[in-house]
Amino acid sequence: MNAIIKWALQNRLIVVALAALLLVWGGYVALNLPVDVFPDLNKPTITILTEAEGLAPEEVETQVSYPIETVMNGVPGVSRVRSQSGIGLSIVYVEFDWGTDIYRNRQLVAEKLTEAREQLPEGVSPFLAPISSIMGEIMLIAVTSKDGKTDPLDVRTLADWTVRPRLLTIAGVSQVIPIGGGVKQYQALVSPEKLKQFGVTIEDVTTALQKSNANSTGGFVDAQSQEYLVRNLGRFYTIDELKQTVVAYRNNIAVRLGDVADVEFGAKIKRGDAGANGMPAVIMSVQKQPGASTVELTEKVDKAIVELQSTLPADIEINTRLFRQASFIQASIGNVIEALRDGAILVAIVLFLFLLNFRTTAITLTAIPLSFAVTFLIFYAFGVSINTMTLGGLAVAIGELVDDAIVDIENIFRRLRENYATSDPRPALEVVYHASLEVRSSIIYATIIVALVFLPLFMLTGVEGRLLAPLGLAYITSLVASLFISLTVTPVLASYLLPQLFKNKSDGPSLVSSWFANLKSRFSKDKELEPDDAEETSRDDDVDSLNIGGHSEEDSFVVRRLKKFDERLLHSTLRHPYKVMIGAAVLFFVTIATLPFVG
């Protein structure tokens, strides 16, 4: 550490330039860090969805969920496999260990799914859900018809085929899930009487519909040195075309779908509905990918919705204020930033009251922004976001970031004052160097001891560890950064700014100190000892005869008062040691006894 202090004082301009660069770079990185409400708590999880129409939950569990779970238990790196089985739907969650690559995990699961498909019922095919975060739902968007002119079927169609595809093109959006409205279907309502009349079975109708409604190729034809594609256009675009579908031939006469069924548009059977502000609506849940910035992604979605709104019918309204995780994040981050601001102001006020010197206060306060800049750079290097936990760690540390600088600057200030009071003062750089060396060990040991308190946070496992570790990282990083700043930047700034105080003012009191002294003298006389002190010092007691500390006229009136109070308290405790020890022991055991009752 001696070498660090010596190098800093020998290269003062470089240190000042690096500090300025650090502030600019750290500020730029801070503005571009992802912002979220909490750290990423998402354990790498692959979701497998399987639709099994018509199966009851018991059959879904035994015939679909269980075979998939069994196969997935053999995937390397899997920590847990769990499932949910409902009516016609199976959801299997495959959880991997922390730190594994989510894309590699998806590849492993996809390979294993090929084995599971052989054990599933015919026509049942599982697929992987998009990658999303555990706190991935960033917005709820309501699509409504303001005056009710647009049918719910058409509202849902607009949401499915216009709004949803546009939102999925935004980088960072994992999936958009629509809820409510009515999913439009071509519905063939078959009449049993007409089936019997024409001699057609329901299987004939089903088979004909499955084989139709698709364009196919018929190869190509060479004619006159040109090649013509042959296409079979069988896709339906209207209900009338669907009605003309041939379902069977009876007596060489085509029986068409319209002969045995009523064909119309209708809504798919609902298993739920949605509304907004008392009106039917389609609610769209926008979910983000892991690591995406919620605030930035919300701004992109808002911009896309504004563009979409102009292309939709006049009565269609898109409401993006139904739920916005970004609003909660901005409110939470704003509250923490306000706490940081207020804490910094209080620190500045307290520092000034104790030091009563603008230069020493300014030098000490530089530790706060520089420590923050270093912390943000560490966040960027480790991929840590700005969230309530990391900002909370900075808020807890803000009062301690100036501790090392205070100790260093106070000792430098005192040694410079003593040096210029002599008849043959030494060079300022030499005084600053030796003054910093005097408190170097105290600063280092104090910082290490305080930082060790937060190390157990890194030993927590699971979600608790993922939640609290960023708080410890922010606290320890900023604290260690303040240590190096007190050993480098603080001595350099002190060597530039403080010697001029004593050269120009001949070691006289500063303007601020003089103002406070004059203000104080109007209300009370500054006596070295109060009457009680004179009586106490006249006693023949060993403790009273001790010369503890001392009061310097260069100290601020706040420091002098605190020193007097501390001296009296120390005399009192040394005079009654047994009472003090017994009182401390009683308080200790009372505290231990009340622990079970703490909520």
C-alpha positions in Angstrom: 0.0 0.0 0.0 3.0 2.3 0.6 3.9 1.9 -3.1 0.3 2.8 -4.2 0.3 6.1 -2.1 3.8 6.9 -3.3 2.9 6.3 -7.0 -0.2 8.4 -6.7 1.6 11.4 -5.3 4.4 11.0 -7.9 1.9 10.9 -10.8 -0.8 13.4 -9.5 -1.9 14.5 -13.0 -2.4 10.9 -14.1 -4.4 10.1 -11.0 -6.7 13.2 -11.5 -7.2 12.3 -15.2 -8.0 8.7 -14.4 -10.5 9.8 -11.8 -12.2 12.1 -14.3 -12.2 9.3 -16.9 -13.6 6.9 -14.3 -16.5 9.3 -13.5 -17.4 9.7 -17.1 -17.1 6.0 -18.0 -19.0 4.9 -14.9 -21.7 7.4 -15.5 -22.2 6.2 -19.1 -22.2 2.6 -18.1 -24.8 3.3 -15.3 -27.2 4.9 -17.8 -27.0 1.8 -20.1 -27.2 -0.9 -17.5 -30.4 -3.0 -17.6 -33.0 -1.9 -15.0 -35.3 -4.3 -13.1 -37.2 -4.5 -9.9 -35.2 -7.6 -8.6 -32.2 -9.5 -9.7 -32.7 -12.4 -12.2 -34.3 -15.1 -10.0 -35.1 -17.4 -13.0 -33.6 -20.8 -12.6 -32.9 -22.2 -16.1 -36.2 -23.9 -16.8 -37.5 -25.5 -20.0 -41.3 -25.8 -20.3 -42.9 -28.6 -22.4 -46.5 -28.1 -23.5 -48.7 -31.0 -24.8 -52.3 -30.7 -25.9 -54.3 -33.8 -25.7 -57.9 -32.8 -26.7 -60.6 -34.7 -24.9 -58.5 -36.4 -22.3 -59.4 -36.1 -18.6 -56.7 -34.9 -16.1 -56.1 -38.5 -14.9 -55.4 -39.8 -18.5 -53.3 -36.7 -19.2 -51.2 -37.4 -16.2 -50.7 -41.2 -16.8 -50.5 -41.2 -20.6 -48.7 -37.8 -21.3 -47.1 -36.2 -18.3 -45.6 -39.3 -16.7 -43.8 -40.6 -19.9 -42.3 -37.2 -20.5 -41.2 -36.8 -16.9 -39.6 -40.2 -17.0 -37.6 -39.4 -20.1 -36.5 -35.9 -18.9 -35.1 -37.3 -15.6 -32.2 -38.7 -17.6 -31.1 -35.3 -19.1 -27.7 -34.2 -17.8 -27.8 -31.3 -15.4 -31.5 -31.6 -14.5 -32.2 -30.7 -10.9 -35.9 -31.2 -10.8 -38.8 -32.2 -13.1 -42.4 -31.4 -12.2 -45.7 -31.3 -14.1 -49.2 -30.0 -14.1 -52.0 -32.0 -15.8 -55.4 -30.6 -16.7 -58.2 -31.2 -19.1 -56.5 -31.9 -22.4 -53.3 -30.1 -21.4 -50.0 -31.2 -19.9 -47.3 -28.8 -18.7 -43.9 -30.3 -17.8 -41.2 -28.1 -16.2 -37.6 -29.2 -16.5 -35.4 -27.3 -14.1 -31.6 -27.2 -14.6 -28.8 -26.2 -12.2 -27.9 -22.5 -11.8 -25.4 -21.2 -14.3 -26.2 -23.7 -17.1 -26.7 -22.5 -20.7 -30.4 -22.2 -21.4 -30.0 -22.8 -25.1 -27.9 -26.0 -24.6 -30.6 -27.2 -22.1 -33.3 -26.7 -24.8 -31.2 -28.7 -27.2 -30.9 -31.6 -24.7 -34.6 -31.6 -23.9 -35.5 -31.5 -27.6 -33.4 -34.6 -28.3 -35.0 -36.4 -25.4 -38.5 -35.5 -26.6 -38.0 -37.7 -29.7 -37.9 -40.7 -27.3 -41.0 -39.6 -25.4 -43.1 -39.2 -28.6 -43.1 -42.9 -29.1 -44.8 -43.5 -25.8 -47.6 -40.9 -26.2 -51.1 -41.4 -27.6 -51.6 -41.1 -31.3 -52.0 -37.5 -32.5 -50.4 -36.1 -29.3 -47.2 -34.1 -30.0 -45.3 -32.1 -27.3 -43.5 -28.9 -28.1 -41.2 -26.5 -26.2 -42.6 -23.2 -24.9 -40.6 -20.0 -25.7 -37.9 -19.0 -23.2 -39.3 -16.6 -20.6 -38.3 -15.2 -17.2 -39.9 -16.1 -13.8 -40.9 -12.4 -13.6 -41.5 -12.3 -17.4 -45.0 -10.8 -17.5 -44.1 -7.1 -18.1 -47.4 -5.9 -19.5 -51.1 -6.6 -19.8 -52.7 -5.0 -22.9 -56.4 -4.7 -23.4 -57.9 -4.7 -26.9 -61.5 -3.4 -26.8 -64.2 -2.0 -29.0 -65.1 1.4 -27.5 -68.8 1.4 -28.7 -69.2 -2.3 -29.1 -69.7 -2.2 -32.8 -66.9 -4.7 -33.5 -67.9 -8.3 -32.7 -65.7 -10.0 -30.0 -64.8 -12.6 -32.7 -63.3 -9.8 -34.8 -61.6 -8.2 -31.9 -59.9 -11.5 -31.1 -59.0 -12.0 -34.7 -57.3 -8.5 -34.8 -55.4 -9.4 -31.6 -54.3 -12.7 -32.9 -53.3 -11.8 -36.5 -52.4 -8.1 -36.3 -51.3 -7.0 -32.8 -49.7 -10.2 -31.6 -47.4 -10.8 -34.7 -46.2 -7.1 -34.5 -45.3 -7.4 -30.8 -43.4 -10.7 -31.4 -41.1 -8.9 -33.8 -39.7 -6.8 -30.9 -36.4 -7.9 -29.7 -36.7 -9.2 -26.1 -40.3 -10.3 -26.3 -40.6 -14.0 -25.6 -44.3 -14.6 -26.1 -47.6 -12.8 -26.3 -50.5 -14.8 -24.8 -54.1 -13.6 -25.8 -57.0 -14.2 -23.4 -60.7 -13.6 -23.9 -62.8 -12.6 -26.9 -63.7 -15.5 -29.2 -61.4 -17.6 -31.4 -63.1 -17.6 -34.8 -63.7 -21.0 -36.3 -65.4 -22.5 -39.3 -68.0 -24.7 -37.7 -69.9 -27.5 -39.4 -73.0 -28.3 -37.4 -73.8 -31.8 -38.7 -77.4 -33.0 -38.7 -77.9 -36.7 -37.8 -81.1 -36.8 -39.7 -79.4 -35.6 -42.9 -76.5 -38.0 -42.4 -79.0 -40.8 -42.3 -80.9 -39.5 -45.2 -77.8 -39.4 -47.5 -76.3 -42.5 -46.0 -73.2 -40.7 -44.8 -71.3 -41.2 -41.5 -69.6 -38.7 -39.3 -66.3 -40.3 -40.1 -66.9 -39.5 -43.8 -67.4 -35.9 -43.0 -64.3 -35.8 -40.7 -62.1 -37.5 -43.2 -63.2 -35.2 -46.1 -62.5 -32.1 -44.1 -59.1 -33.3 -43.0 -58.1 -34.0 -46.6 -59.4 -30.7 -47.9 -58.6 -27.1 -47.2 -55.1 -27.3 -48.5 -53.3 -26.4 -51.7 -51.1 -29.1 -53.2 -48.8 -29.6 -56.2 -49.4 -31.5 -59.3 -45.9 -31.3 -60.7 -45.2 -29.3 -63.9 -45.9 -29.3 -67.6 -43.5 -28.5 -70.4 -45.1 -26.7 -73.2 -43.5 -24.7 -76.0 -40.2 -24.6 -74.2 -41.8 -23.2 -71.0 -42.4 -24.9 -67.7 -45.8 -24.5 -66.1 -46.5 -25.5 -62.5 -49.6 -27.5 -61.8 -51.4 -26.5 -58.6 -54.4 -27.9 -56.8 -56.1 -25.0 -55.1 -58.2 -26.5 -52.4 -57.9 -24.0 -49.6 -61.1 -22.4 -48.3 -61.6 -18.7 -48.2 -65.3 -18.4 -47.7 -68.1 -20.4 -46.1 -69.7 -21.1 -49.5 -66.4 -22.8 -50.7 -66.5 -24.9 -47.5 -70.1 -25.9 -48.1 -69.1 -27.3 -51.6 -66.7 -29.8 -50.1 -67.6 -33.3 -51.2 -67.8 -35.7 -48.3 -69.0 -38.8 -50.2 -70.5 -40.2 -53.4 -73.8 -42.0 -53.3 -75.2 -43.4 -56.6 -72.6 -41.4 -58.4 -73.9 -38.3 -56.9 -71.7 -36.0 -54.8 -72.9 -35.4 -51.3 -71.6 -32.0 -50.2 -70.9 -30.7 -46.7 -73.7 -28.1 -47.1 -76.2 -31.0 -47.7 -75.6 -32.6 -44.3 -74.5 -29.7 -42.1 -75.0 -26.0 -41.4 -71.7 -24.2 -42.0 -71.0 -20.9 -40.2 -68.5 -18.9 -38.4 -68.5 -19.5 -34.6 -66.4 -19.1 -31.5 -64.2 -21.9 -30.1 -65.5 -23.3 -26.8 -64.4 -21.0 -24.1 -62.7 -22.0 -20.9 -62.4 -18.5 -19.6 -63.0 -14.9 -20.6 -61.6 -11.4 -20.1 -62.7 -7.9 -19.7 -61.4 -4.4 -19.0 -63.2 -1.5 -17.4 -66.5 -3.4 -17.4 -66.4 -4.2 -21.1 -65.5 -7.4 -23.0 -61.9 -7.3 -24.1 -59.0 -9.4 -25.3 -56.2 -9.2 -22.7 -52.7 -9.9 -24.1 -50.0 -10.9 -21.7 -46.5 -9.7 -22.9 -43.7 -11.8 -21.5 -40.0 -11.0 -21.8 -36.9 -13.1 -22.4 -34.4 -13.6 -19.5 -32.0 -10.8 -19.2 -34.1 -8.3 -21.2 -34.5 -4.8 -19.7 -38.1 -4.4 -18.6 -38.1 -0.6 -18.8 -36.5 -0.5 -22.3 -38.7 -3.3 -23.6 -41.9 -1.6 -22.3 -40.9 1.6 -24.2 -40.5 -0.4 -27.4 -43.9 -2.1 -26.9 -45.5 1.3 -26.3 -44.0 2.6 -29.5 -45.2 -0.4 -31.5 -48.7 0.0 -30.1 -48.8 3.7 -31.1 -47.9 2.6 -34.7 -50.5 -0.1 -34.7 -53.3 2.0 -33.4 -53.4 4.1 -36.6 -54.0 1.0 -38.7 -56.9 -0.5 -36.7 -60.6 0.3 -37.0 -61.7 3.6 -35.4 -63.6 1.9 -32.6 -60.7 -0.4 -31.6 -58.8 0.8 -28.6 -55.6 -0.6 -27.2 -55.0 0.1 -23.5 -51.4 -0.4 -22.3 -52.0 0.9 -18.7 -53.8 -2.2 -17.4 -50.6 -3.6 -15.8 -47.1 -2.3 -16.3 -44.2 -3.8 -14.4 -42.1 -0.9 -15.6 -44.2 1.5 -13.5 -43.5 -0.5 -10.4 -39.8 -0.7 -11.2 -39.5 3.0 -11.9 -41.3 3.8 -8.7 -39.1 1.4 -6.6 -35.9 2.6 -8.3 -36.9 6.2 -7.9 -37.5 5.7 -4.1 -34.1 4.2 -3.7 -32.4 6.9 -5.7 -34.2 9.5 -3.6 -32.8 7.8 -0.5 -29.3 7.8 -2.0 -29.7 11.5 -2.8 -30.9 12.4 0.7 -28.2 10.3 2.3 -25.5 12.0 0.2 -26.9 15.4 1.3 -26.9 14.4 4.9 -23.3 13.1 4.7 -22.2 16.4 3.1 -23.9 18.4 5.9 -22.4 16.3 8.7 -19.0 16.4 7.1 -19.1 20.2 6.8 -20.3 20.6 10.4 -17.3 18.5 11.6 -14.6 19.9 9.3 -15.9 23.4 8.8 -13.9 23.7 5.6 -15.2 23.6 2.1 -12.0 22.1 0.6 -11.7 19.2 3.0 -15.4 18.5 2.6 -15.2 18.6 -1.2 -12.2 16.3 -1.2 -14.0 13.8 1.1 -17.2 13.8 -0.9 -15.4 12.8 -4.1 -15.2 9.3 -2.7 -19.0 8.8 -3.2 -19.3 9.4 -7.0 -16.0 7.7 -7.7 -17.0 4.6 -5.6 -20.3 4.5 -7.4 -18.6 4.7 -10.8 -16.3 1.7 -9.9 -19.3 -0.2 -8.7 -21.3 0.3 -11.9 -18.3 -0.8 -13.9 -18.2 -4.0 -11.9 -21.9 -4.5 -12.5 -21.3 -4.2 -16.2 -18.4 -6.7 -16.1 -20.5 -9.3 -14.2 -23.8 -8.7 -16.0 -25.5 -7.3 -12.9 -28.6 -5.1 -13.4 -29.6 -2.0 -11.5 -32.4 -3.1 -9.2 -33.7 -2.4 -5.7 -31.2 -4.8 -4.2 -28.1 -3.4 -5.8 -29.2 0.2 -5.1 -30.1 -0.9 -1.6 -26.5 -2.0 -1.1 -25.3 1.3 -2.3 -27.7 3.1 0.0 -26.5 1.1 3.0 -22.9 1.8 2.1 -23.2 5.5 1.3 -22.4 6.7 4.8 -19.4 4.5 5.0 -17.9 5.4 1.6 -16.5 8.6 3.1 -15.1 7.0 6.3 -11.7 6.2 4.9 -11.4 9.5 3.2 -12.4 11.4 6.4 -9.7 9.6 8.4 -7.1 10.3 5.7 -8.0 14.0 5.0 -8.3 14.8 8.8 -4.8 13.5 9.5 -3.4 15.2 6.4 -5.1 18.5 7.4 -3.7 18.3 10.9 -0.2 17.4 9.8 -0.1 20.2 7.3 -1.3 22.7 9.9 1.4 21.5 12.3 4.0 21.6 9.5 3.3 25.2 8.5 3.3 26.3 12.1 7.0 25.5 12.4 9.8 27.8 11.4 11.2 25.4 8.8 8.2 23.6 7.1 8.8 20.5 5.1 7.6 20.1 1.5 3.8 19.6 1.3 4.1 16.4 -0.7 6.3 14.8 1.9 3.9 15.8 4.7 0.9 14.4 2.8 2.7 11.2 2.1 3.7 10.5 5.7 0.3 11.6 7.0 -1.4 9.1 4.7 1.0 6.3 5.8 0.2 7.0 9.5 -3.5 6.1 9.0 -3.0 3.5 6.2 -3.2 0.4 8.4 -6.2 1.7 10.3 -8.1 2.4 7.1 -7.3 -1.0 5.6 -8.2 -3.0 8.7 -11.4 -1.1 9.3 -12.6 -1.6 5.7 -11.8 -5.3 5.7 -13.6 -5.9 8.9 -16.7 -4.1 7.8 -16.7 -5.9 4.4 -16.4 -9.3 6.1 -19.9 -8.8 7.7 -21.5 -9.1 4.2 -19.6 -12.2 3.1 -22.1 -14.7 4.4 -24.6 -13.3 1.9 -22.6 -15.0 -0.9 -22.9 -18.4 0.9 -26.7 -18.4 0.6 -28.1 -20.9 -1.9 -31.2 -21.0 -4.0 -33.5 -18.0 -4.6 -32.3 -16.3 -1.3 -28.8 -16.3 -2.5 -29.8 -14.9 -6.0 -31.8 -12.2 -4.3 -29.4 -11.0 -1.6 -26.0 -11.6 -3.2 -26.3 -8.5 -5.5 -26.8 -6.4 -2.3 -23.6 -7.8 -0.8 -21.7 -7.3 -4.1 -22.8 -3.6 -4.3 -21.9 -3.0 -0.7 -18.5 -4.7 -0.7 -17.5 -3.4 -4.2 -18.3 0.3 -3.3 -16.5 -0.1 0.1 -13.3 -1.5 -1.4 -13.4 1.1 -4.1 -13.6 3.9 -1.5 -10.6 2.3 0.2 -8.4 2.6 -2.9 -9.8 6.1 -3.6 -8.7 7.2 -0.1 -5.2 5.9 -0.8 -4.9 7.5 -4.2 -7.3 10.3 -5.1 -7.7 11.8 -1.6 -3.9 12.4 -1.0 -3.5 13.8 -4.5 -6.4 16.3 -4.1 -5.2 17.2 -0.6 -1.7 17.9 -2.0 -3.3 20.3 -4.5 -5.9 22.1 -2.4 -4.9 22.1 1.3 -1.3 23.6 1.4 -2.7 26.9 0.0 -4.9 27.3 3.0 -1.9 27.6 5.4 0.4 29.4 3.0 -2.2 32.1 2.3 -3.7 32.4 5.8 -0.6 31.8 7.9 -2.4 29.0 9.8 -5.2 31.3 10.8 -8.7 30.0 11.2 -10.9 29.7 8.0 -13.6 32.2 7.2 -16.3 29.6 8.0 -14.6 28.7 11.3 -14.4 32.3 12.3 -18.0 32.9 11.5 -19.1 30.0 13.6 -16.8 31.1 16.4 -18.2 34.6 16.4 -21.8 33.3 16.3 -21.1 31.0 19.2 -19.5 33.8 21.3 -22.7 35.8 21.1 -24.7 33.2 23.1 -22.1 31.7 25.4 -18.5 32.0 26.5 -16.3 29.2 25.4 -14.6 28.0 28.6 -12.1 25.3 28.7 -13.7 23.6 31.7 -17.2 23.9 33.1 -17.7 24.5 36.9 -18.5 20.8 37.4 -15.3 19.9 35.5 -13.2 22.1 37.8 -14.7 20.4 40.9 -14.1 17.0 39.4 -10.5 17.7 38.5 -9.7 18.9 42.0 -10.4 15.5 43.4 -7.5 13.2 44.3 -8.5 10.4 42.0 -6.2 8.5 39.7 -8.8 8.5 36.9 -9.4 12.2 37.1 -5.6 12.8 36.9 -5.5 11.2 33.5 -5.0 13.5 30.5 -7.3 12.0 28.0 -7.3 13.6 24.5 -7.3 17.4 24.2 -9.2 20.2 22.5 -7.7 22.1 19.6 -8.9 25.6 18.9 -8.8 24.6 15.2 -11.5 22.0 15.8 -15.0 22.9 14.9 -17.3 23.8 17.8 -19.2 20.5 17.1 -16.0 18.4 17.5 -15.0 20.3 20.6 -18.4 19.6 22.3 -18.3 16.0 21.3 -14.7 15.6 22.6 -15.8 17.1 26.0 -18.8 14.8 26.2 -16.7 11.8 25.3 -14.1 12.8 27.9 -16.7 13.1 30.6 -18.3 9.8 29.6 -14.9 8.1 29.6 -14.0 9.4 33.1 -17.4 8.2 34.4 -17.0 4.7 33.0 -13.5 4.3 34.2 -14.5 5.4 37.6 -17.2 2.7 37.9 -15.9 -0.3 35.9 -17.9 -3.0 37.7 -21.2 -1.2 37.2 -20.5 -0.8 33.5 -19.6 -4.5 33.1 -22.6 -5.7 35.0 -24.9 -3.4 33.0 -23.5 -4.7 29.7 -23.9 -8.3 30.8 -27.5 -7.7 31.8 -28.3 -6.0 28.5 -26.7 -8.9 26.6 -28.7 -11.6 28.4 -31.9 -9.5 28.0 -31.3 -9.3 24.3 -30.7 -13.0 24.0 -33.9 -13.7 26.0 -36.0 -11.5 23.7 -34.8 -13.2 20.4 -37.6 -15.8 20.4 -40.2 -13.1 20.5 -38.8 -11.2 17.5 -41.2 -11.5 14.5 
